[in-house]
Amino acid sequence: MKATYKYLIITIMVLIEQGIKLVVKNYKGVETPIINNFIYFRPKQNVHYSWLNSMVEIQNTRFFHIALTTVLLIFTFFVFRYFAYKYGPRIYSGLLEVFLISGMVCSLIDRVFWNGSLDYILLKGFFIFDLKDVYLSTFQVLFVFFVVKNWNAISKVSEKELFIDFINFIKK
């Protein structure tokens, strides 16, 4: 997948996700069934900044999460550039990159401009999420699928050589 297409798709995905939030923000407190007794539209501001913070009530600051997301986004960008350099463009790495970068950019925007995440889809008895979470979950499913599919090749890679090669790539 060409880089220009990937960045265009990422931009469109981010704009869709943020556009939905601009509409949804006016409906906080509203609950409407989409599939009765299962999926509901229920906007809620999540100010915990991460799933882990929500679950164990960690009190990390907003700045910490903005800085962490920014560092991880930059690192992720270089990891995907490295794999494209090392192994050439692959459709699956392009898909992984599109979903992960889209989710991370949306997450960064949420932390900077929304002071958390404006979640709006409720799975009854479970949790509330947004489109960004769908992007990140899709990345996770695809990542596991591609690791399993390519396990023989992956298991032969030397982590030490890979790390040294990655560091040398970054230095260039």
C-alpha positions as CSV (number, residue, x, y, z in Angstrom):
1,M,0.0,0.0,0.0
2,K,1.5,3.3,-1.0
3,A,2.3,5.8,1.7
4,T,0.1,8.5,0.2
5,Y,-2.9,6.2,0.2
6,K,-2.2,5.2,3.8
7,Y,-2.0,8.8,5.0
8,L,-5.1,9.7,3.1
9,I,-7.0,6.8,4.6
10,I,-5.7,7.6,8.1
11,T,-6.8,11.3,7.6
12,I,-10.3,10.2,6.5
13,M,-10.6,7.7,9.4
14,V,-9.6,10.4,11.9
15,L,-11.9,13.0,10.4
16,I,-14.9,10.5,10.5
17,E,-14.2,9.6,14.1
18,Q,-13.8,13.2,15.2
19,G,-16.8,14.4,13.1
20,I,-19.0,11.8,14.9
21,K,-17.8,13.2,18.2
22,L,-18.7,16.8,17.2
23,V,-22.2,15.6,16.6
24,V,-22.4,13.2,19.5
25,K,-21.2,15.8,22.1
26,N,-24.7,17.4,22.0
27,Y,-26.4,14.2,23.1
28,K,-24.6,13.5,26.4
29,G,-27.0,11.8,28.8
30,V,-29.2,10.4,26.1
31,E,-29.6,6.6,25.8
32,T,-31.2,5.1,22.7
33,P,-31.3,1.4,21.9
34,I,-29.7,0.4,18.6
35,I,-30.2,-3.3,19.2
36,N,-32.5,-3.7,22.1
37,N,-31.0,-5.1,25.3
38,F,-27.5,-5.3,23.6
39,I,-26.2,-2.2,21.9
40,Y,-27.1,1.4,22.9
41,F,-26.2,4.9,21.8
42,R,-25.1,6.5,25.1
43,P,-22.5,9.3,24.9
44,K,-20.3,9.7,28.0
45,Q,-17.1,11.6,28.7
46,N,-14.3,9.2,29.8
47,V,-11.7,11.4,31.6
48,H,-9.6,8.4,32.8
49,Y,-7.5,8.7,29.6
50,S,-7.0,4.9,29.2
51,W,-8.8,1.6,29.7
52,L,-6.2,0.7,32.4
53,N,-6.8,3.9,34.3
54,S,-10.6,3.3,34.2
55,M,-10.3,-0.3,35.5
56,V,-7.8,0.2,38.3
57,E,-8.4,3.9,38.9
58,I,-4.8,5.0,38.3
59,Q,-4.5,8.8,38.6
60,N,-2.0,9.6,35.9
61,T,-2.1,13.2,34.6
62,R,-3.4,14.4,31.3
63,F,0.1,15.6,30.4
64,F,1.5,12.2,31.1
65,H,-1.0,10.5,28.7
66,I,-0.4,13.2,26.0
67,A,3.3,12.7,26.2
68,L,3.1,8.9,26.3
69,T,0.8,8.8,23.3
70,T,3.0,11.2,21.4
71,V,6.2,9.2,22.1
72,L,4.4,5.9,21.1
73,L,3.0,7.5,17.9
74,I,6.5,8.6,16.9
75,F,8.0,5.2,17.8
76,T,5.2,3.4,15.9
77,F,5.8,5.6,12.8
78,F,9.5,4.5,12.8
79,V,8.7,0.9,13.4
80,F,6.4,0.8,10.3
81,R,9.0,2.7,8.3
82,Y,11.6,0.2,9.3
83,F,9.6,-2.8,8.3
84,A,8.7,-1.2,4.9
85,Y,12.4,-0.5,4.4
86,K,13.5,-4.0,5.5
87,Y,10.8,-6.1,3.9
88,G,9.2,-3.9,1.4
89,P,5.6,-2.7,1.3
90,R,3.1,-5.4,2.4
91,I,-0.7,-5.1,2.4
92,Y,-1.0,-6.5,5.9
93,S,1.6,-4.1,7.4
94,G,-0.3,-1.3,5.6
95,L,-3.6,-2.3,7.1
96,L,-1.9,-2.7,10.6
97,E,-0.4,0.8,10.2
98,V,-3.7,2.4,9.0
99,F,-5.7,1.1,12.0
100,L,-3.0,1.6,14.6
101,I,-2.0,5.1,13.5
102,S,-5.6,6.2,13.1
103,G,-6.5,5.0,16.6
104,M,-3.4,6.6,18.1
105,V,-4.0,10.0,16.4
106,C,-7.7,9.9,17.5
107,S,-6.5,9.1,21.0
108,L,-4.1,12.0,21.0
109,I,-6.8,14.4,19.7
110,D,-9.1,13.1,22.5
111,R,-6.6,13.8,25.2
112,V,-5.6,17.2,23.9
113,F,-9.0,18.6,22.8
114,W,-11.6,16.5,24.5
115,N,-9.9,16.1,27.9
116,G,-10.5,12.3,27.6
117,S,-12.5,10.3,25.3
118,L,-16.1,11.0,24.3
119,D,-17.4,7.4,24.1
120,Y,-20.9,6.7,22.7
121,I,-21.6,3.0,22.0
122,L,-22.6,1.0,25.0
123,L,-22.5,-2.8,24.9
124,K,-25.0,-3.6,27.7
125,G,-23.3,-5.1,30.7
126,F,-19.8,-4.4,29.4
127,F,-18.4,-1.0,28.4
128,I,-18.9,2.1,26.4
129,F,-16.5,2.8,23.5
130,D,-16.1,4.9,20.3
131,L,-14.9,4.4,16.8
132,K,-11.2,5.0,17.8
133,D,-11.6,1.9,20.0
134,V,-12.9,-0.1,17.0
135,Y,-9.8,1.0,15.0
136,L,-7.4,-0.1,17.8
137,S,-9.3,-3.4,18.4
138,T,-9.2,-4.1,14.6
139,F,-5.4,-3.5,14.7
140,Q,-5.1,-6.0,17.6
141,V,-7.2,-8.7,15.8
142,L,-5.2,-8.2,12.6
143,F,-1.9,-8.2,14.4
144,V,-2.7,-11.6,16.1
145,F,-3.9,-13.0,12.8
146,F,-0.7,-12.0,11.0
147,V,1.6,-13.2,13.8
148,V,-0.1,-16.6,13.8
149,K,-0.1,-16.7,10.0
150,N,3.6,-15.8,9.8
151,W,4.8,-17.5,13.0
152,N,7.4,-19.8,11.3
153,A,9.2,-16.8,9.8
154,I,8.8,-14.6,12.9
155,S,10.2,-17.3,15.2
156,K,13.4,-17.5,13.2
157,V,14.1,-13.7,13.7
158,S,16.9,-12.9,16.1
159,E,15.6,-10.2,18.5
160,K,19.1,-8.9,19.1
161,E,19.9,-8.5,15.4
162,L,16.5,-7.0,14.7
163,F,17.0,-4.4,17.5
164,I,20.5,-3.5,16.3
165,D,19.3,-3.2,12.8
166,F,16.4,-1.0,13.9
167,I,18.7,1.3,15.9
168,N,21.0,1.6,12.8
169,F,17.9,2.5,10.7
170,I,16.8,5.2,13.1
171,K,20.3,6.7,13.1
172,K,20.3,7.1,9.3
